[in-house]
């Protein structure tokens, strides 16, 4: 039986890669052998993807994390080139978001609040270091360009005597044209870990 990674690689090889790069915002060049090399930024790091080989490297080192590999290849395959709408939506407004929301809370919200609920300023300092930009939402918020067409806005609500700290992860309404709901979860989980949170 084929693995999810093998299926994803097969799907990638069947698409028009130049069109996929245009729609996803990735850059493409040729190496001396004539193979395609795709540059795809992901949460502040620039990954290189060989095509048709589908090997992914970061800083010259081969990526062996299947989660990262599937996320990046899936993004290339799925991207429709839809312009950003500027309208923010909650995870539950993504197709099947309500179904996946309990898992999203477990792997994204809870680790984030555990790391930053008592120290929201730490979220801002860590977030700016990770490339976050002020999103202008209360209480404290940053926008991250997770992938070229996928901004993720993270909001933390400070706790008080009556309510505990809380958070929200918001997405442009075009997100469904770039990532599956499961892939959105993976991107947010990785963002939280990059900021210094852990499950």
C-alpha positions, 0 to 999 in steps of 0.5 A: 500500500502506498504511503501518503507521501508516495501518493503526494509525490505522484500527484505532484509529478502529474501537474504543470509545475510552472503553473503550480509555481505561479499560482503558489508564489514559489520561484522556479529555476533550473540546475546545471543538469536541467532539473527544476529547482523550486524555492518555497518559503515556509515559516521563514525558512527557504526550502528547495524542492527538486522536480521531478525528484521531489527531494526537499532540502533546507540549507543543504540538508535533506528534509526527512520530516514527512510532515513538512514534505507533505505540507509543502508538496500539497501546497504546490498541488492545491494552490489555485492562485486565488487573490487574498480577500482580506476577510479573516475567518476562524478555523471552524469556518474552513471546510470541515473545520468544526469536525477537526476543531477539537484536534486543532484545540489540542495541538495548536490552542492548548500548547500556545496558551501553555507557552504564552498565556501568562506571558503574552509579551513573550509571544510578541518578542518571539513572534517578531523574531520569527517574522511576525508583523503587527496585525492590529487586532486586540489584545495582541496580534501578529500576522505570519506569512506561513507560505507565500499565499497563506497568511496566519494571524494569531491573536492572544487575549490576556486573562483577567480575574474573571476569564483565563487567557485565550487565543485565536488563529485566523486565516484569509478566506481564500485558505481553502484554495491553498491548503486542506483543513488537515494541512492548515492544522499542520502549519499552525502546529509548526508555527506554535513550535517555532514560536517556542510552544510545544504539545 
